[in-house]
Amino acid sequence: MDIVDSVADKNTQRARYRQIRDDFVRNLGDNDRALCFSHIPGLLNMHLQAGTVLAGYIAKGSEADPSRLLAQAHEQGCQIALPHVTSKSAPMRFLRWSPGEPLIAGAFGLMQPDASAEVVRPDVLLVPLVAFDDRLMRLGQGAGHYDRALSLLENSFVVGLGWCIQHAAVLPNDPWDIPLDAMLTEKSWITL
């Protein structure tokens, strides 16, 4: 598949899965919403020891929200990091942050730590996505920030965080796309 076709198809899939995700979250009941991603599952917890650097993100819109997972990991002694992005072309950095500390508005409407926060290297990452497939390939927002960052984070354990309805059998991918090590949905933990 050539790059032009792949990009066009990725954009089509992004639009489709954003709508599916938005509709799903809009129709979630209050009880279901309260339970989703509220406790670290055992298979993820095996990767989190005191001192582990766990990177997460601040959810936007209908993205799966890792905030309670990050808070619980912090209580268990993990160091928490969030992405810091300044532009489409600038590399993503991971900055130390503790739940409850202030955040600032950054590029693309992201809430992130102040640029003066300490840069850290994540051991485990919870990453947002628009869709994922049977090969644990991740379809992101399209700027490539996570793929570029993940290409430099050998030996980090990368977990996609999303809703079960974001699953596709096969998504278009490019040679630079980085597969996930695991996927956590509100219903299951998925590995290959």
Secondary structure, 3 states (H helix, E strand, C coil): CCHHHHHHHHHHHHHHHHHHHHHHHHCCCHHHHHHCCCCCCHHHHCCCCCCCEEECCCCCCCCCCCHHHHHHHHHCCCEEEEEECCCCCCCCEEEECCCCCCCEECHHHCEECCCCCCECCCCEEEECCCEEECCCCEECCCCCHHHHHHHCCCCCEEEEECCHHHEECCCCCCCCCCCCCEEECCCCEECC
